[in-house]
């Protein structure tokens, strides 16, 4: 098993993942993770927190902001 550094996504990139999942609902977490070059766990966390991410996007729309769940 190869270890690789975790890719930190910006808020804009997370919104792109959510939009991709809305447009292509047939793709599973593995397919989305492979397309965007991130881990399955990271995609699952993004999908779980989609309401919070959408609120942040509407509130400030800073596409370069990196968000870390506390």
Secondary structure, 3 states (H helix, E strand, C coil): CCCCCCCCCEHHHHHHHHHHHHHCCCCCHHHHHHHHCCCHHHHHHHHHCHHHHHHHHHHCCCCCCECCCC
